[in-house]
Amino acid sequence: MVKKCLPIAFLITALASGAAATGGSIIRSFESPCNDCTDGIDYRGGYVYHANFNGPREVLKTTTAGSLVSSLEEPAYARGVDFTGYIYWVYSFWPRVPRDRIYRVNQAGSITTSFVVPSHGYGVTYDGEHLWYSTAGSHYWNYVYKLTTKGSVVSSFQAPHGEGYLNKGIDWGGSYLWLAQSSTAGGFIYQMTTAGSVVFSMYMQGRRPTGVAWDGKHVWFVDGGNDWVYQMRWSGIGVAPASIGKVKALFR
């Protein structure tokens, strides 16, 4: 059965006094070919990459209209994906395979290396030198890790952790991290510094963003509730990170 794309209402929330509100609108959308199992996504060179948590094709490449271009079969149970233009970084979690691992995969689909990472992960992204990895065993464990490409932890910070909101996908772009969080009621997309300060926050009523990607101008996200992928116009004036500080106090 073809799913219907429902209207979206956005409520934009500024996290500091004097912050300028921003607006967002949907540019395009399509149903993911993963069939109710899309977790993380990435954008590169005019294509969208989907982490397929329920196989058999684990990473799918589609056009921005949703047409399937190609797929990889490894690693199994992909939850987060980042394509650098040359290689894939894929996070996988499942009890039947080595749990909580990040894999480096070439364009032919062969795994060239893998390593264990902190538990309860979700998303992975590459900034050109380091990996960034999001975890959320519970809303109190919403952490983002900076890793070497061999898996060593360089640093970490705690992301916003309002009750019921769990870290999902993460992406790197425009010198910022883009982080998705979801609950049963809705979700957030955060634009964050690498030190963990929030620059912008967008609340999505009734939407559950599980994957997020930045294309250099717009935000892409996948709604885990209906398995649709959206390109969203992100507009407004940013707040200087120094005026915001760490965000965790806002959720106590």
BALOGU-168208 format. One line per 3 residues: number of its first residue (from 1); their letters; for each residue x, y, z of N, C-alpha, C. Coordinates in nm, 2 decimals, decimal comma. Example, Ala and Ser with C-alpha at 12.3 -4.5 7.8 and 13.67 -1.06 7.14 Angstrom:
REM residues 2
1) as) 1,32 -0,57 0,78 1,23 -0,45 0,78 1,32 -0,33 0,78  1,28 -0,22 0,71 1,37 -0,11 0,71 1,29 0,00 0,79
This chain:
REM residues 252
1) mvk) 0,08 -0,12 0,00 0,00 0,00 0,00 0,09 0,12 0,00  0,06 0,22 -0,09 0,13 0,34 -0,09 0,10 0,43 0,02  0,20 0,49 0,09 0,17 0,57 0,21 0,14 0,71 0,16
4) kcl) 0,06 0,78 0,23 0,03 0,92 0,20 0,12 1,01 0,28  0,17 1,12 0,21 0,26 1,22 0,27 0,17 1,32 0,34  0,17 1,32 0,47 0,09 1,41 0,54 0,14 1,55 0,55
7) pia) 0,06 1,65 0,57 0,11 1,79 0,59 0,19 1,80 0,71  0,29 1,89 0,71 0,38 1,91 0,82 0,37 2,05 0,87  0,36 2,06 1,01 0,36 2,19 1,07 0,49 2,20 1,15
10) fli) 0,56 2,31 1,14 0,68 2,33 1,21 0,66 2,43 1,32  0,72 2,41 1,44 0,73 2,50 1,54 0,88 2,52 1,57  0,93 2,64 1,55 1,07 2,67 1,57 1,09 2,73 1,70
13) tal) 1,19 2,68 1,78 1,21 2,72 1,91 1,35 2,78 1,92  1,37 2,90 1,97 1,50 2,95 2,00 1,55 2,92 2,14  1,67 2,89 2,16 1,72 2,84 2,28 1,79 2,94 2,37
16) asg) 1,79 3,07 2,33 1,85 3,17 2,41 1,77 3,30 2,40  1,78 3,38 2,51 1,71 3,51 2,50 1,76 3,59 2,39  1,67 3,65 2,31 1,71 3,73 2,20 1,74 3,66 2,07
19) aaa) 1,73 3,52 2,08 1,76 3,45 1,96 1,65 3,47 1,85  1,70 3,47 1,73 1,60 3,49 1,62 1,54 3,36 1,58  1,41 3,36 1,57 1,34 3,24 1,52 1,36 3,22 1,37
22) tgg) 1,36 3,10 1,33 1,38 3,06 1,19 1,26 2,99 1,14  1,25 2,98 1,01 1,14 2,92 0,95 1,19 2,80 0,86  1,11 2,70 0,84 1,14 2,59 0,76 1,02 2,55 0,67
25) sii) 1,04 2,50 0,55 0,94 2,46 0,47 0,99 2,34 0,39  0,90 2,25 0,35 0,93 2,13 0,27 0,95 2,17 0,12  1,06 2,13 0,06 1,08 2,15 -0,08 1,04 2,03 -0,16
28) rsf) 1,07 1,91 -0,11 1,03 1,79 -0,18 1,03 1,67 -0,08  0,97 1,57 -0,12 0,96 1,45 -0,04 0,94 1,32 -0,12  0,98 1,21 -0,07 0,95 1,08 -0,14 0,95 0,97 -0,04
31) esp) 0,89 0,86 -0,07 0,88 0,75 0,02 1,01 0,67 0,00  1,08 0,64 0,11 1,20 0,56 0,11 1,18 0,42 0,05  1,27 0,37 -0,03 1,26 0,24 -0,08 1,29 0,13 0,02
34) cnd) 1,33 0,17 0,14 1,36 0,07 0,24 1,25 0,00 0,30  1,12 0,05 0,28 1,00 -0,02 0,33 1,00 -0,04 0,48  0,98 0,08 0,55 0,96 0,08 0,69 1,09 0,04 0,77
37) ctd) 1,20 0,07 0,72 1,32 0,04 0,80 1,44 0,14 0,77  1,41 0,26 0,73 1,51 0,36 0,71 1,55 0,42 0,84  1,68 0,42 0,87 1,73 0,48 0,99 1,81 0,61 0,95
40) gid) 1,94 0,60 0,93 2,02 0,71 0,90 2,01 0,74 0,75  2,04 0,87 0,71 2,05 0,90 0,57 2,18 0,99 0,55  2,22 1,00 0,43 2,33 1,10 0,40 2,30 1,15 0,26
43) yrg) 2,36 1,27 0,23 2,34 1,33 0,10 2,48 1,36 0,04  2,50 1,33 -0,09 2,63 1,35 -0,15 2,61 1,36 -0,30  2,65 1,47 -0,36 2,66 1,48 -0,50 2,53 1,46 -0,58
46) gyv) 2,42 1,50 -0,52 2,29 1,49 -0,58 2,22 1,36 -0,56  2,27 1,28 -0,46 2,21 1,15 -0,43 2,18 1,14 -0,28  2,08 1,06 -0,24 2,05 1,04 -0,10 2,09 0,89 -0,07
49) yha) 2,16 0,87 0,04 2,20 0,74 0,08 2,12 0,70 0,21  2,07 0,58 0,21 1,98 0,53 0,31 2,04 0,41 0,39  2,04 0,42 0,52 2,08 0,30 0,60 1,95 0,22 0,62
52) nfn) 1,96 0,09 0,57 1,84 0,00 0,58 1,87 -0,10 0,69  1,79 -0,08 0,80 1,82 -0,16 0,92 1,76 -0,30 0,91  1,68 -0,33 0,81 1,62 -0,46 0,80 1,64 -0,53 0,67
55) gpr) 1,75 -0,50 0,60 1,80 -0,57 0,48 1,69 -0,60 0,38  1,72 -0,68 0,28 1,86 -0,75 0,26 1,96 -0,65 0,20  1,92 -0,54 0,13 2,01 -0,44 0,08 2,04 -0,34 0,19
58) evl) 2,16 -0,33 0,24 2,18 -0,26 0,36 2,20 -0,11 0,34  2,26 -0,06 0,24 2,28 0,08 0,21 2,22 0,10 0,07  2,13 0,19 0,06 2,06 0,22 -0,07 2,10 0,36 -0,12
61) ktt) 2,13 0,37 -0,25 2,15 0,50 -0,31 2,03 0,54 -0,40  1,97 0,65 -0,38 1,86 0,70 -0,46 1,88 0,83 -0,52  1,81 0,87 -0,62 1,80 1,01 -0,66 1,72 1,09 -0,56
64) tag) 1,72 1,22 -0,58 1,65 1,31 -0,49 1,50 1,30 -0,51  1,46 1,22 -0,61 1,31 1,19 -0,63 1,28 1,05 -0,57  1,38 0,98 -0,52 1,35 0,85 -0,46 1,37 0,73 -0,55
67) slv) 1,42 0,74 -0,67 1,44 0,63 -0,76 1,57 0,56 -0,72  1,57 0,43 -0,71 1,68 0,35 -0,67 1,79 0,35 -0,77  1,92 0,38 -0,73 2,03 0,38 -0,83 2,12 0,26 -0,80
70) ssl) 2,15 0,23 -0,68 2,24 0,11 -0,65 2,22 0,08 -0,50  2,29 -0,03 -0,46 2,28 -0,08 -0,32 2,40 -0,16 -0,28  2,42 -0,16 -0,15 2,53 -0,24 -0,09 2,46 -0,35 -0,01
73) eep) 2,52 -0,46 0,00 2,46 -0,57 0,09 2,53 -0,58 0,22  2,64 -0,51 0,24 2,71 -0,52 0,37 2,74 -0,38 0,42  2,76 -0,36 0,55 2,74 -0,46 0,66 2,59 -0,48 0,69
76) aya) 2,56 -0,59 0,76 2,42 -0,62 0,79 2,37 -0,52 0,90  2,24 -0,49 0,89 2,17 -0,41 0,98 2,23 -0,27 1,00  2,24 -0,20 0,89 2,30 -0,07 0,89 2,20 0,03 0,96
79) rgv) 2,25 0,11 1,05 2,17 0,21 1,12 2,21 0,35 1,09  2,34 0,38 1,07 2,39 0,51 1,03 2,48 0,50 0,91  2,48 0,60 0,82 2,56 0,59 0,70 2,62 0,73 0,67
82) dft) 2,74 0,73 0,62 2,80 0,85 0,57 2,89 0,81 0,45  2,86 0,88 0,33 2,94 0,85 0,21 3,03 0,97 0,19  3,16 0,95 0,18 3,25 1,06 0,16 3,28 1,10 0,02
85) gyi) 3,22 1,02 -0,07 3,25 1,03 -0,21 3,35 0,93 -0,26  3,41 0,86 -0,17 3,50 0,75 -0,20 3,47 0,62 -0,12  3,44 0,64 0,01 3,41 0,53 0,09 3,29 0,55 0,17
88) ywv) 3,23 0,44 0,23 3,12 0,45 0,32 3,17 0,43 0,46  3,11 0,51 0,56 3,12 0,47 0,70 2,98 0,43 0,74  2,97 0,31 0,80 2,84 0,26 0,83 2,84 0,21 0,98
91) ysf) 2,74 0,25 1,06 2,73 0,20 1,19 2,62 0,09 1,19  2,65 -0,02 1,25 2,56 -0,14 1,26 2,54 -0,18 1,40  2,42 -0,21 1,44 2,39 -0,27 1,57 2,29 -0,38 1,55
94) wpr) 2,32 -0,50 1,60 2,23 -0,61 1,60 2,29 -0,73 1,68  2,22 -0,79 1,77 2,28 -0,90 1,85 2,34 -1,01 1,78  2,29 -1,04 1,65 2,34 -1,15 1,58 2,47 -1,12 1,50
97) vpr) 2,52 -1,00 1,50 2,65 -0,97 1,44 2,73 -0,90 1,55  2,86 -0,88 1,54 2,93 -0,80 1,64 2,86 -0,67 1,67  2,82 -0,65 1,79 2,74 -0,53 1,82 2,82 -0,40 1,83
100) dri) 2,75 -0,29 1,80 2,80 -0,16 1,81 2,94 -0,15 1,74  2,93 -0,16 1,61 3,06 -0,14 1,53 3,04 -0,04 1,42  3,15 0,03 1,39 3,15 0,11 1,27 3,24 0,04 1,16
103) yrv) 3,19 0,04 1,04 3,26 -0,03 0,93 3,30 0,08 0,83  3,42 0,05 0,77 3,46 0,13 0,65 3,44 0,03 0,53  3,36 0,08 0,44 3,32 0,00 0,32 3,36 0,07 0,19
106) nqa) 3,42 0,00 0,10 3,46 0,06 -0,03 3,34 0,07 -0,12  3,35 0,13 -0,23 3,24 0,15 -0,32 3,19 0,01 -0,39  3,28 -0,09 -0,38 3,24 -0,22 -0,43 3,16 -0,30 -0,33
109) gsi) 3,15 -0,24 -0,21 3,07 -0,31 -0,10 3,15 -0,40 -0,01  3,28 -0,39 -0,02 3,37 -0,48 0,06 3,41 -0,40 0,19  3,40 -0,47 0,30 3,44 -0,41 0,43 3,59 -0,41 0,44
112) tts) 3,65 -0,30 0,46 3,80 -0,29 0,46 3,85 -0,28 0,61  3,77 -0,23 0,70 3,80 -0,23 0,84 3,68 -0,21 0,92  3,69 -0,25 1,05 3,57 -0,22 1,14 3,63 -0,21 1,28
115) fvv) 3,56 -0,15 1,37 3,60 -0,14 1,51 3,48 -0,12 1,60  3,50 -0,16 1,73 3,39 -0,15 1,83 3,38 0,00 1,87  3,26 0,04 1,90 3,23 0,18 1,95 3,14 0,18 2,07
118) psh) 3,13 0,29 2,14 3,04 0,29 2,26 2,90 0,24 2,22  2,84 0,18 2,32 2,71 0,11 2,30 2,59 0,20 2,27  2,48 0,14 2,22 2,36 0,21 2,20 2,37 0,32 2,10
121) gyg) 2,44 0,30 1,99 2,46 0,40 1,89 2,35 0,42 1,79  2,37 0,51 1,70 2,27 0,54 1,60 2,33 0,59 1,47  2,39 0,71 1,48 2,43 0,78 1,36 2,59 0,79 1,35
124) vty) 2,64 0,81 1,23 2,78 0,83 1,21 2,80 0,93 1,10  2,90 1,01 1,11 2,94 1,11 1,00 3,09 1,13 1,01  3,14 1,18 0,90 3,28 1,21 0,88 3,31 1,35 0,84
127) dge) 3,40 1,42 0,92 3,42 1,56 0,89 3,54 1,59 0,80  3,60 1,48 0,75 3,72 1,50 0,67 3,85 1,45 0,75  3,84 1,44 0,88 3,95 1,40 0,96 3,90 1,30 1,07
130) hlw) 3,79 1,33 1,13 3,74 1,25 1,24 3,60 1,20 1,21  3,56 1,10 1,28 3,42 1,05 1,28 3,34 1,11 1,40  3,21 1,14 1,38 3,12 1,18 1,49 3,01 1,07 1,50
133) yst) 2,98 1,03 1,62 2,90 0,92 1,64 2,80 0,95 1,75  2,67 0,93 1,73 2,56 0,96 1,83 2,51 0,83 1,90  2,49 0,84 2,03 2,44 0,73 2,11 2,32 0,78 2,19
136) ags) 2,24 0,68 2,23 2,12 0,71 2,31 2,06 0,59 2,37  2,12 0,54 2,48 2,06 0,42 2,55 1,94 0,46 2,62  1,93 0,58 2,67 1,81 0,65 2,73 1,83 0,80 2,71
139) hyw) 1,73 0,88 2,74 1,74 1,02 2,72 1,85 1,08 2,80  1,89 1,01 2,91 2,00 1,07 2,99 2,14 1,03 2,93  2,14 0,95 2,83 2,26 0,90 2,77 2,28 0,96 2,63
142) nyv) 2,22 1,07 2,60 2,23 1,13 2,47 2,37 1,19 2,45  2,47 1,11 2,40 2,60 1,16 2,39 2,64 1,16 2,24  2,74 1,25 2,21 2,80 1,25 2,08 2,95 1,23 2,10
145) ykl) 3,01 1,14 2,03 3,15 1,11 2,04 3,23 1,15 1,91  3,34 1,21 1,94 3,44 1,24 1,83 3,54 1,12 1,83  3,56 1,05 1,72 3,64 0,94 1,71 3,75 0,95 1,60
148) ttk) 3,86 0,88 1,62 3,96 0,87 1,51 3,90 0,77 1,42  3,96 0,76 1,30 3,91 0,66 1,20 3,95 0,52 1,23  4,02 0,50 1,35 4,05 0,37 1,40 3,96 0,34 1,52
151) gsv) 3,87 0,43 1,56 3,78 0,40 1,67 3,82 0,46 1,81  3,93 0,52 1,82 3,97 0,58 1,95 3,88 0,70 1,98  3,84 0,72 2,11 3,76 0,83 2,15 3,85 0,95 2,17
154) vss) 3,82 1,06 2,10 3,90 1,18 2,11 3,83 1,27 2,22  3,70 1,29 2,21 3,62 1,37 2,31 3,48 1,33 2,29  3,40 1,39 2,38 3,25 1,36 2,38 3,18 1,48 2,45
157) fqa) 3,05 1,49 2,42 2,97 1,58 2,49 2,83 1,53 2,50  2,75 1,58 2,60 2,61 1,53 2,61 2,52 1,63 2,53  2,44 1,57 2,45 2,35 1,64 2,37 2,22 1,68 2,45
160) phg) 2,13 1,76 2,40 2,01 1,78 2,47 1,94 1,65 2,51  1,88 1,65 2,63 1,83 1,52 2,68 1,70 1,54 2,76  1,60 1,61 2,69 1,47 1,61 2,74 1,41 1,47 2,75
163) egy) 1,32 1,45 2,85 1,27 1,32 2,87 1,20 1,26 2,75  1,24 1,14 2,71 1,17 1,08 2,60 1,24 1,10 2,47  1,33 1,20 2,46 1,39 1,24 2,33 1,53 1,17 2,32
166) lnk) 1,55 1,09 2,22 1,67 1,01 2,20 1,74 1,05 2,08  1,88 1,05 2,09 1,96 1,08 1,97 1,93 0,98 1,86  1,93 1,03 1,74 1,92 0,95 1,62 2,03 0,98 1,53
169) gid) 2,01 1,02 1,40 2,11 1,04 1,31 2,19 1,17 1,33  2,31 1,17 1,27 2,40 1,29 1,28 2,47 1,31 1,15  2,49 1,43 1,11 2,57 1,47 0,99 2,66 1,58 1,01
172) wgg) 2,76 1,60 0,93 2,85 1,70 0,94 2,83 1,79 0,81  2,83 1,92 0,83 2,82 2,01 0,71 2,82 2,15 0,75  2,89 2,24 0,67 2,89 2,38 0,70 2,96 2,41 0,83
175) syl) 3,06 2,34 0,87 3,13 2,35 1,00 3,05 2,32 1,12  2,93 2,26 1,10 2,85 2,23 1,21 2,81 2,08 1,21  2,76 2,03 1,32 2,70 1,90 1,33 2,55 1,92 1,32
178) wla) 2,48 1,83 1,26 2,33 1,83 1,25 2,29 1,70 1,32  2,20 1,72 1,42 2,17 1,60 1,50 2,01 1,59 1,51  1,96 1,47 1,48 1,82 1,44 1,49 1,79 1,37 1,62
181) qss) 1,68 1,41 1,68 1,63 1,34 1,80 1,48 1,31 1,78  1,43 1,21 1,85 1,29 1,17 1,83 1,23 1,12 1,96  1,10 1,14 1,98 1,02 1,08 2,08 0,90 1,03 2,02
184) tag) 0,81 0,98 2,10 0,68 0,93 2,05 0,59 1,04 2,01  0,62 1,17 2,06 0,53 1,28 2,03 0,58 1,37 1,91  0,71 1,36 1,89 0,77 1,45 1,79 0,92 1,44 1,79
187) gfi) 0,99 1,54 1,73 1,13 1,53 1,72 1,19 1,67 1,71  1,32 1,67 1,71 1,40 1,79 1,70 1,51 1,77 1,59  1,55 1,87 1,52 1,68 1,87 1,45 1,76 1,99 1,51
190) yqm) 1,88 1,96 1,55 1,97 2,06 1,60 2,08 2,09 1,51  2,12 2,22 1,50 2,24 2,26 1,44 2,34 2,29 1,56  2,45 2,22 1,57 2,53 2,23 1,68 2,68 2,26 1,65
193) tta) 2,75 2,32 1,74 2,90 2,33 1,73 2,96 2,20 1,77  3,09 2,18 1,74 3,16 2,06 1,77 3,19 2,05 1,92  3,16 2,16 1,99 3,17 2,15 2,14 3,04 2,12 2,21
196) gsv) 2,93 2,11 2,13 2,80 2,07 2,19 2,71 2,18 2,21  2,74 2,31 2,17 2,64 2,42 2,18 2,55 2,42 2,07  2,42 2,45 2,10 2,31 2,45 2,00 2,31 2,59 1,93
199) vfs) 2,31 2,59 1,80 2,30 2,71 1,72 2,15 2,74 1,69  2,09 2,63 1,64 1,94 2,64 1,61 1,88 2,51 1,65  1,75 2,52 1,69 1,67 2,40 1,72 1,54 2,41 1,65
202) mym) 1,50 2,31 1,58 1,37 2,30 1,51 1,29 2,19 1,57  1,17 2,22 1,62 1,08 2,11 1,67 0,98 2,07 1,57  0,96 1,94 1,56 0,87 1,89 1,46 0,75 1,82 1,52
205) qgr) 0,64 1,88 1,53 0,52 1,82 1,59 0,48 1,70 1,51  0,47 1,59 1,58 0,42 1,46 1,52 0,51 1,40 1,43  0,64 1,45 1,41 0,73 1,38 1,32 0,85 1,32 1,40
208) rpt) 0,90 1,21 1,36 1,01 1,14 1,43 1,13 1,13 1,34  1,21 1,24 1,33 1,33 1,23 1,25 1,43 1,13 1,30  1,46 1,03 1,22 1,56 0,93 1,26 1,69 0,95 1,18
211) gva) 1,69 1,02 1,07 1,81 1,05 0,99 1,81 1,19 0,95  1,93 1,25 0,94 1,94 1,39 0,90 2,07 1,41 0,81  2,06 1,49 0,71 2,17 1,52 0,63 2,17 1,67 0,58
214) wdg) 2,29 1,72 0,56 2,30 1,86 0,52 2,36 1,86 0,38  2,30 1,93 0,28 2,34 1,93 0,14 2,42 2,05 0,10  2,45 2,14 0,20 2,52 2,26 0,17 2,43 2,38 0,17
217) khv) 2,30 2,36 0,16 2,21 2,46 0,16 2,08 2,43 0,23  2,04 2,30 0,23 1,91 2,25 0,28 1,94 2,13 0,37  1,84 2,11 0,46 1,84 1,99 0,55 1,75 1,88 0,49
220) wfv) 1,80 1,76 0,49 1,72 1,64 0,46 1,70 1,56 0,58  1,58 1,51 0,60 1,56 1,42 0,71 1,46 1,31 0,67  1,47 1,20 0,74 1,37 1,09 0,72 1,29 1,07 0,84
223) dgg) 1,16 1,06 0,82 1,06 1,04 0,93 1,05 0,89 0,96  1,10 0,85 1,07 1,09 0,70 1,10 0,94 0,66 1,13  0,85 0,75 1,14 0,71 0,71 1,16 0,64 0,67 1,03
226) ndw) 0,68 0,73 0,92 0,61 0,70 0,79 0,71 0,66 0,68  0,84 0,67 0,71 0,94 0,62 0,62 0,95 0,71 0,49  0,91 0,84 0,51 0,93 0,93 0,40 1,05 1,02 0,43
229) vyq) 1,12 1,06 0,32 1,24 1,14 0,32 1,20 1,28 0,27  1,25 1,39 0,34 1,21 1,52 0,31 1,33 1,61 0,29  1,33 1,70 0,20 1,42 1,81 0,18 1,36 1,93 0,24
232) mrw) 1,42 2,00 0,33 1,36 2,11 0,40 1,44 2,24 0,39  1,38 2,35 0,36 1,44 2,48 0,35 1,47 2,53 0,49  1,59 2,56 0,52 1,63 2,61 0,66 1,67 2,76 0,64
235) sgi) 1,60 2,85 0,71 1,62 2,99 0,69 1,62 3,06 0,82  1,67 3,18 0,82 1,67 3,26 0,94 1,82 3,31 0,98  1,83 3,38 1,09 1,95 3,43 1,14 2,00 3,34 1,26
238) gva) 2,13 3,30 1,25 2,18 3,22 1,36 2,21 3,29 1,48  2,23 3,22 1,59 2,26 3,27 1,72 2,41 3,24 1,74  2,49 3,34 1,78 2,63 3,31 1,81 2,64 3,20 1,91
241) pas) 2,72 3,10 1,89 2,73 2,99 1,98 2,77 3,03 2,12  2,86 3,13 2,13 2,91 3,18 2,26 2,79 3,23 2,35  2,68 3,28 2,29 2,57 3,33 2,36 2,48 3,23 2,41
244) igk) 2,50 3,10 2,38 2,41 3,00 2,41 2,47 2,91 2,52  2,59 2,87 2,50 2,65 2,78 2,60 2,60 2,64 2,59  2,63 2,55 2,68 2,58 2,41 2,68 2,43 2,41 2,70
247) vka) 2,36 2,32 2,63 2,22 2,31 2,63 2,16 2,23 2,74  2,23 2,14 2,80 2,17 2,04 2,89 2,09 2,10 3,01  2,13 2,22 3,05 2,06 2,29 3,16 1,91 2,32 3,12
250) lfr) 1,88 2,33 3,00 1,75 2,37 2,95 1,65 2,25 2,97  1,70 2,13 2,99 1,62 2,01 2,99 1,61 1,95 3,13  1,66 2,02 3,23 1,65 1,96 3,37 1,51 1,96 3,42
